[in-house]
Amino acid sequence: MNLIRKRSGRKLLGAMMSVLLLLFSVAVAPGAQAAESDYGPFVGGYGGTTSTTPAVVSIPGRVITVIRNADGTVSWSVNPGINTSNFRPIPGGWRTPFAPTAIAYNGLLHVFIRGSSDNRIYYAILTDDQNNQWTPWMSIPTVTSLGSPSLVVLNGRLHVFYTGMNNRFYRLEYDGSWRVLSTEIPGNGTSASPLTAVQYGGGGIQQVLLLHRGNDNRVYRQTWNPTNNRFDGWRVTGDVQTTVRVAAAADPDYPNVIELAARGTDGLIRLATLTDDQLTYPWHPTIGGNYYTDAAPTLYSPASVAAFVVYLVITLRGYNDMWMKRAL
């Protein structure tokens, strides 16, 4: 039996497992570490392959996946269940050398990429999902970036965090028009990888947790309080080492708990948990076999599951299909 047929059997079994995970996830207390699941095929990834990190946006009843294709173009799918994905190209044929990022803002899907030749950040907005209608690709004025930005919606505004071509970090705001903030994010941090941002509600205060891969390949973090515009300084987060972007996700019901994922230098994923900005569960390898990836991982919390759940998604080395597991 060849490897492809063996893998198709694993896909069927993994797909059944993924549905059970989505339907029967149970709540855990804030800060508690739920048992991980084994890997199974990603419910939003059927019909698509990518060598880079998929962007996953979960809204009630749907999982939206955005991927970079082998030719650099970008496609998307909406998946309410197993085997219903149908990846469609975002019109315009624009290409990017890096993974896209995406977010739902004001009820519309916004997709961001870095340009293929000019290093500028471009975005397109989905206006009609039934007919695959999008705005034209638009650029953010005067901004260049190492990769696709990280995105957070806070207080009615879209906040865009990115790594500049000088390896330093910057922030933009959007509420229908762009506010380009030329001031560097404080802390003197630098990285050759894109910045990661996630909404964080520790202490009942709506903040943003920022993470980056340092020049020593360790993971650093700091929080930003938008009320007083205070950044609390970069600090190391455990002993993991990575050469790509770090992933982070919070469950909206428990915003003081952040799940982290990093691809180790061996190609395997490590997980960790921050609770109230403390590393309550240190970095540890995932369970369920060695699933290697060359891309950064993705984490997301399903909007339709009334439980404390975070899922991990990776692209499998050598095959470029997408696999998932419950991480928390």
N, C-alpha and C positions, 0 to 999 in steps of 0.2 A: 504493500500500500504506500503510495507516495505521500509526501509531507502535506500537500495541499488537501488531499482527501482527509487525512488525519485531522488537519486543522478545521475542515468544515464540520466534522463531527463535534469537535470542541466548541465551535461557534454555536451549534444548535443547543448543546448542553449549557453553554455560557449564557446564551440568550434567555433560556428559561430561568436561569439563576438570576439574571439581571432584572427580569420582570418581578420575580418574587422579592428581590431586594427593594424594588420601588414600591411594591404593594404592602409589604409586611414589615417595613422598618419600624422599630419601636423607639420611643423617646428615651433619652438618658438624661441624667441630671447634668446641669451645666458643669463643665470641667471634667466630667467622667469620660473615660476612654472606652467607647464601644468596641466590641470584637470586630476586627476587619473581616471582610468577605474575601473569597478567592477572586481572581480575575475572570472576567467574562467579556464577550464582545460589547462594545459601547452601543447603547440603544440609539444614540443619535448619529452613528457613524456608518450605517449600512448604505452601500452604494458609493462610498467615497474612500479614497486613500490620500494620505499626505505624509511627507517626510518631516514636516514641521509640526508645531504645536497647534491643535485645533482650538478655536475660540468657542466656548459654550455659554449660552445665555438661557437660563431657565425662567420661564414665565408660567403662570397657572395653566396647567393642561398641556404644555408644550415644552420641548427642548429644541432650541435652535443651535445649529452647529455651523461654523464658518471655517473653511479650510483653504489653504494654498495648494493649488494643483501642481502637478509635475512641471508644467510649462510656466509657472509663476502667476497664472490667473487665479481668481478667487471665486469660490462657489459656496453655496449655502443650502441648508435643508431645514425643514420643520418636521419634527418627529413626535407624534403623540403616542407611539407604541412600537413594538418590534416589527421590523421588516416593512416599514412604511416610509422610510426616507427616500427622497428623490432629490439628489443634489442638482442645483441649477446654477448656472454661471451668473455672477453679478455683471450686468451689461457694461459694455465699454471696452472690454478686453484688456484692462489695465493689469500690469504685472508688478510683482513685488518679490524681492529676494528673501523676505522674512515672513514669519507667521503673522496673520492678521489678529486684531483684537476687536471686540464687539461689546455693545451694551444696549439695553433698552432705555431710552430717554424720552420722556413725554409721550409714551405709548408707541414709539417708533424704534425700529432696530437701526442703530448706527454702527457702521463697520469702518475700521481705521486700518490703513496700511502705510508702510514707508515706500516712497517711490523707488523705482528700479534704477534710476540713473542720477537723480538730483537730490536724493536724501531728504526730500520734503515729506511732511505728513499729509496724507490725503484721506478723505472720508466720503462715504456715500450713505444715503438714508433710504431705507425700504419704505415705499409709500403705498404699495398694493401687493400684498403677499400672494394673492390668488393669481395674478397676472405677471408676477415678477417684475414689477415696475419700481425703478429706483431713480433717485436724483442723479445727475451726472456726478462724477468724481470731482471733489472740490479740495483745494489745498488750504492749509492753515497759513495765514500770512507770515512771512519772514522766519518760519520755524524749520530747522533741519534736525534730524534725529538718527541715532544708531539703529533703531528698529521701531516697531509699532509701539504706541504709547500704552500706558495703563490708565483705566477709566473708572471713575467713581461718581455717582450722583449723590449730591448732598445739598440740602436746603434749596432744592429746585434748580440747582446749577449742575452742569456737567464739568467735572474737574479732570483735567488731562495732565498726566505726569509722564515725563519722557527723559531720556538720556541724550544729551546733545552730542554733537560731533567732537566736542572736547572732553567727552567722557564724564561730564558733570550733569547735575540734575536740575530740572526746571518744571514749572507748573503753568497751565493755562486754565482759563475759565470760559464757559460757553453757556449762554442763555438765549440763543437766537442770533447773537453776534459774538465774535471772539474778543476776549480780553487777553492779550499777549503780555505775560509778566516776564520782563527781561531779567529780574533778579534771580540769582541762583538759589536753590533750596539750601538753607544753612547747614553747616556741619562739615564742609570740606570733603564730602564723599566723592569718590570717582569709581567708575566701573566700565568695563568693555561690554556689558550686557544691559538690556533694557531694565528700567525700574519697574517695581511691582507696587501697586497700591490697593488697599482694601478698606472698606468702611469698618470702623471699630467703635464700639460703644462702651468701653470700659469706664466704670464709675458713673454711668448714666450720662456721660458727655459724648456727643457725636463727634468723633475724630476720624482721622485717616491714618492707618498704619502703613508705613513705607518700608520696603525691603529691597536690598540689592546684593549682588555678588561682588565682594570686594576684590581688590587686586591680588589678595592672597587667597582667593577662591573661598573664603569663609562668607557666611551670611550675616549681614548687618541690618539693623532696623532702627527706626525712630518713629514717633507719632507726631502728627500735626493737629493742633487744635484750631479750627477755623474761626472760633469766636474771638480769640485774642491773637490769632496768627502766630502761635508759639510752636516752635519745633524743639523737641527735647534732646536732640543730639544722637548721633549714630553710635550704636553699641553692638557688639558681637552677639550672635544668637546661636549658642551651642557650638559643637565641634565638627559639624558636617562641612564637607568641601564640595563645590560644584563649579562647573565651567559654563553654565547657562543660566537663564532667568529662573528665579524662584517663583513658586506658585503659592497663593494664599486664598482662603475663603472663610467666610463666617456664615453661620446660620442666622437669619434675621431675628429669630426668636431668642437667640443667645448671643448678642453681638459682642459680648466681652470675651468670647472664646473664638480663637482663630486657629484653623488648621493650616499647617505648612507642608509643602512638598518640595523636595530638591532632588535632581538627578545627580547621584554620586559620580565620582570620576571613573567608576567601573561600569557606568551605564544603568545601574539599578536605582530605584527610587527609595528615598528615605522620607519618613514622615515625622512630624513633631507637632505639639499642641501648645499654644500660648493661652493662658487664662489670666485676665487682668494684667497683661504685659509680663507675666512670669512664665518661664518655660516649664509647665507642669508635667509634660511628657516629652523627654528628650528625644533627639533624633534616633530613629531605629529603622531597620530594613522592613519593607513590606513582607507580608506572609503570602503563601500560596504559590511558590515557585519563582524561578528567576525569569522575569520578563524584562528584557533589555530594550532601551530606547536611546536614540541619538538626539532626541529633542527634549526641550523643557516640558515638564508635566503641566496639566491643567487640573484645577480643583473647582467644583461648583456645588452649591446647595440647591436641591430641587425645590422649586416653589410650590409644587403640588403635594408635598409630603408633610403632614402635620407632625413632624418629629425632628429631633436634632440629628441631622444627617448631612454628611459631606461626601461627595464622590470624587475619585481620582480618575483621570483619563490620560492615557499615554498612546503614542504611536509606536508600534512594535518594530524593532530593528529588523531590517531585511525584508519586511513585508509591507510596512507603511499602512496597515490597517489599524483601527483604533480599538483599544481595549479599556475596560473600566473595572473598578472595584469600589466597594464602600471603604472609605478611609477613616470615618469617624461617625 
